[in-house]
Amino acid sequence: MIEARRLSWHIGAKRILDDVSLCLERGNVTAILGPNGSGKSTLMKCMVGIHRAHQGEVCLDDRPLSAFGFEELARRRAYLAQGHAIDFPFTAMEVVLLGRHPHMGAGIDGYDDAGARLAFERTDTWHLRDRLFPTLSGGEQQRVQIARVLAQVHELGDACLFLDEPTSALDLKHQFMIVDILGKLAREQRLAVCVILHDIQLAKRFADQVILLKEGRSYATGPAMDVLDSGNVAALYEIPETLAKDIVTVNV
């Protein structure tokens, strides 16, 4: 559905991505893992069209992203960035409705909009709908932002959902709740879901495919249960293999 073909991206002489390829398919969840600075967020930004690769290309249904207008692209993919500070006095409802604008335009009544309401309910945030976003806790803000991107892909069957560290500010209950929702949406709506994670057990729990990045290059790609073994984890994160073995053999 969406494919990155031999992407390279650099800042000056520093190569952040180097010849990375990745294919996302409908109905599957792909997790991107790797050490800090390995190029994970840069790869995702290239795949959503925020960065334009210096070499290679990204295609959506065999069309280059550059062939899509902003509105058309907003109706085909949703993106949760790693940082999402909002200092304006928007309510949680107004933030989530930002995800509905590509489909319905301005002036929507969120209380009557099925996509917004379902996104609130899925993320356990309906009770926060009238709260000002800056007054929410970090975890509550994260869940409201996840609700925004879920609202954007509501009832779409040909969309891509990109989330950069969606579980980073969440407690254990909501981490598992969110990854289970993403897996369910991929299967039921046939979405292509791509997430950046640091938690190996979460990746093993719900990802169909994993790509491991190290120093801007693809270290390994394949089914999660095959790729996330002790040898790969030890080499990727430069930790003792005995420790890596303990990490990857914990039951999920």
C-alpha positions as CSV (number, residue, x, y, z in Angstrom):
1,M,0.0,0.0,0.0
2,I,2.7,2.5,1.0
3,E,6.3,1.8,0.2
4,A,9.6,3.5,1.0
5,R,12.1,2.7,-1.7
6,R,15.8,3.0,-0.9
7,L,15.4,6.2,1.1
8,S,18.4,8.3,2.1
9,W,18.2,11.6,4.0
10,H,21.0,13.7,5.5
11,I,21.8,16.9,7.4
12,G,24.9,18.3,5.8
13,A,27.5,15.5,5.8
14,K,25.6,13.5,8.4
15,R,23.6,10.7,6.9
16,I,20.5,10.1,9.0
17,L,18.9,7.4,6.7
18,D,21.0,5.3,4.3
19,D,19.3,3.2,1.7
20,V,16.3,2.1,3.7
21,S,13.3,0.3,2.2
22,L,10.1,-0.6,3.9
23,C,6.6,-1.8,2.6
24,L,3.5,-1.3,4.7
25,E,0.4,-3.4,3.8
26,R,-3.2,-3.1,4.6
27,G,-4.3,-5.2,7.6
28,N,-0.8,-5.3,9.1
29,V,1.0,-3.5,11.9
30,T,4.6,-2.6,11.4
31,A,6.8,-1.6,14.3
32,I,10.0,0.4,13.9
33,L,12.6,-0.2,16.7
34,G,16.2,1.0,17.2
35,P,18.5,2.9,19.5
36,N,18.2,6.7,20.0
37,G,19.4,8.5,16.9
38,S,19.0,5.5,14.6
39,G,16.7,7.3,12.1
40,K,13.3,6.0,13.3
41,S,11.5,9.4,13.4
42,T,13.2,10.5,10.2
43,L,12.0,7.4,8.3
44,M,8.5,8.0,9.5
45,K,8.6,11.7,8.5
46,C,9.7,10.7,5.1
47,M,6.9,8.2,4.8
48,V,4.2,10.7,5.7
49,G,5.6,13.4,3.5
50,I,7.0,15.8,6.1
51,H,10.6,15.2,4.9
52,R,11.4,14.7,1.2
53,A,14.1,12.0,0.8
54,H,17.3,13.2,-0.8
55,Q,17.5,9.8,-2.5
56,G,14.8,7.2,-3.2
57,E,11.0,7.8,-3.1
58,V,7.9,7.0,-1.1
59,C,4.8,5.7,-3.0
60,L,1.2,5.3,-1.9
61,D,-0.6,2.8,-4.1
62,D,2.3,3.1,-6.6
63,R,1.9,6.9,-6.8
64,P,4.7,9.2,-5.4
65,L,3.6,11.2,-2.4
66,S,4.4,14.3,-4.4
67,A,1.5,13.5,-6.7
68,F,-1.0,14.0,-3.8
69,G,-2.4,17.3,-2.8
70,F,-2.5,18.1,0.9
71,E,-6.2,17.5,1.4
72,E,-6.1,14.2,-0.5
73,L,-3.1,13.0,1.5
74,A,-4.8,14.0,4.8
75,R,-7.7,11.7,3.8
76,R,-5.3,8.8,3.2
77,R,-2.9,9.0,6.1
78,A,-2.8,10.2,9.7
79,Y,0.3,11.0,11.7
80,L,1.0,11.3,15.5
81,A,4.2,13.1,16.1
82,Q,6.5,12.4,19.0
83,G,6.0,15.9,20.5
84,H,2.6,17.6,20.3
85,A,2.6,20.7,22.6
86,I,-0.5,22.8,22.3
87,D,-0.4,26.0,24.4
88,F,-3.7,27.5,23.0
89,P,-6.8,27.0,25.2
90,F,-8.3,24.3,23.0
91,T,-10.6,21.8,24.6
92,A,-9.9,18.1,24.1
93,M,-12.9,18.0,21.8
94,E,-11.5,20.7,19.6
95,V,-8.2,18.9,19.4
96,V,-9.9,15.6,18.3
97,L,-12.0,17.4,15.8
98,L,-8.8,18.5,14.0
99,G,-8.7,14.9,12.8
100,R,-12.2,15.2,11.2
101,H,-11.5,18.4,9.2
102,P,-10.1,16.6,6.1
103,H,-13.4,14.8,5.8
104,M,-16.0,17.3,7.0
105,G,-14.6,20.8,7.0
106,A,-15.0,23.4,9.7
107,G,-17.9,23.8,12.0
108,I,-18.5,20.2,13.0
109,D,-20.4,19.4,16.1
110,G,-18.2,16.9,17.9
111,Y,-21.0,15.6,20.1
112,D,-22.9,14.4,17.1
113,D,-19.9,13.2,15.1
114,A,-19.6,9.5,15.2
115,G,-15.9,9.4,14.3
116,A,-14.9,11.8,17.1
117,R,-17.1,10.2,19.7
118,L,-15.8,6.7,18.9
119,A,-12.2,7.9,19.0
120,F,-12.8,9.4,22.5
121,E,-14.4,6.1,23.7
122,R,-11.6,3.9,22.3
123,T,-8.9,6.0,24.1
124,D,-10.8,6.3,27.4
125,T,-11.0,10.1,27.1
126,W,-14.7,10.9,26.6
127,H,-14.8,12.3,30.1
128,L,-12.0,14.8,29.2
129,R,-13.9,16.2,26.1
130,D,-14.6,19.7,27.7
131,R,-11.3,20.0,29.5
132,L,-8.7,22.5,28.2
133,F,-5.9,20.5,26.6
134,P,-3.0,22.3,28.4
135,T,-4.5,21.4,31.8
136,L,-4.4,17.6,31.1
137,S,-1.7,15.3,32.4
138,G,1.0,14.1,29.9
139,G,-0.7,10.7,29.6
140,E,-4.1,12.3,29.1
141,Q,-2.7,14.6,26.4
142,Q,-1.2,11.6,24.7
143,R,-4.5,9.7,24.6
144,V,-6.4,12.7,23.3
145,Q,-3.8,13.1,20.5
146,I,-4.2,9.4,19.7
147,A,-7.9,10.0,19.6
148,R,-7.3,12.8,17.0
149,V,-5.5,10.5,14.6
150,L,-8.1,7.7,15.1
151,A,-10.8,10.1,14.3
152,Q,-9.0,11.0,11.1
153,V,-9.1,7.4,9.8
154,H,-12.6,6.7,11.0
155,E,-14.4,4.4,8.6
156,L,-11.5,4.5,6.1
157,G,-10.4,1.2,4.6
158,D,-7.5,2.5,2.5
159,A,-5.6,4.6,5.0
160,C,-2.2,4.5,6.7
161,L,-1.9,5.3,10.4
162,F,1.6,6.5,11.6
163,L,2.4,6.9,15.3
164,D,5.7,8.0,16.7
165,E,6.1,6.5,20.2
166,P,2.4,6.5,21.0
167,T,2.8,4.7,24.4
168,S,5.7,6.8,25.7
169,A,3.6,8.8,28.3
170,L,1.1,6.1,29.1
171,D,0.6,3.9,32.2
172,L,0.7,0.1,31.8
173,K,-3.1,-0.2,31.4
174,H,-3.3,2.4,28.6
175,Q,-0.2,1.1,26.8
176,F,-1.9,-2.3,26.3
177,M,-5.2,-0.7,25.6
178,I,-3.8,1.4,22.8
179,V,-1.7,-1.3,21.1
180,D,-4.7,-3.6,21.2
181,I,-6.9,-0.9,19.5
182,L,-4.3,-0.4,16.8
183,G,-4.1,-4.1,16.1
184,K,-7.9,-4.3,15.9
185,L,-8.2,-1.4,13.6
186,A,-5.5,-2.9,11.3
187,R,-7.4,-6.1,11.1
188,E,-11.0,-4.8,10.9
189,Q,-10.6,-1.7,8.8
190,R,-7.7,-3.1,6.8
191,L,-5.5,-0.1,7.7
192,A,-1.8,-0.1,7.3
193,V,-0.5,0.8,10.8
194,C,3.1,1.8,11.5
195,V,4.4,2.6,15.0
196,I,7.7,3.6,16.5
197,L,8.3,1.7,19.8
198,H,11.0,1.1,22.3
199,D,9.2,-1.6,24.2
200,I,10.2,-5.0,22.7
201,Q,7.4,-6.8,24.4
202,L,4.7,-4.5,23.1
203,A,6.2,-5.0,19.6
204,K,6.1,-8.8,20.0
205,R,2.6,-8.6,21.3
206,F,0.9,-6.9,18.4
207,A,3.2,-6.2,15.5
208,D,3.1,-8.3,12.3
209,Q,6.3,-6.9,10.9
210,V,9.3,-5.3,12.5
211,I,12.1,-3.2,11.0
212,L,15.2,-2.7,13.2
213,L,17.3,0.5,12.4
214,K,20.8,1.0,13.4
215,E,22.9,4.1,12.5
216,G,20.4,5.0,9.7
217,R,20.4,1.6,8.0
218,S,18.1,-1.4,8.1
219,Y,19.6,-4.0,10.4
220,A,16.8,-6.6,10.1
221,T,13.2,-6.7,8.7
222,G,10.7,-9.5,9.0
223,P,8.0,-11.1,11.2
224,A,8.2,-9.8,14.8
225,M,8.7,-13.1,16.5
226,D,11.6,-14.0,14.1
227,V,13.4,-10.6,14.1
228,L,13.1,-9.9,17.8
229,D,15.5,-12.6,19.0
230,S,18.3,-12.3,21.6
231,G,21.1,-12.0,19.0
232,N,19.5,-9.1,17.1
233,V,18.4,-7.3,20.2
234,A,21.9,-7.6,21.8
235,A,23.6,-6.4,18.6
236,L,21.1,-3.6,18.0
237,Y,21.3,-2.1,21.5
238,E,24.8,-3.2,22.3
239,I,23.9,-5.0,25.5
240,P,25.0,-8.5,26.7
241,E,23.2,-11.3,25.0
242,T,22.3,-12.9,28.4
243,L,20.3,-9.7,29.2
244,A,18.8,-9.6,25.7
245,K,17.7,-13.2,26.1
246,D,15.9,-12.3,29.4
247,I,14.1,-9.4,27.6
248,V,12.9,-11.3,24.6
249,T,11.8,-14.5,26.4
250,V,9.4,-12.8,28.7
251,N,5.9,-14.1,27.9
252,V,3.6,-11.5,26.3
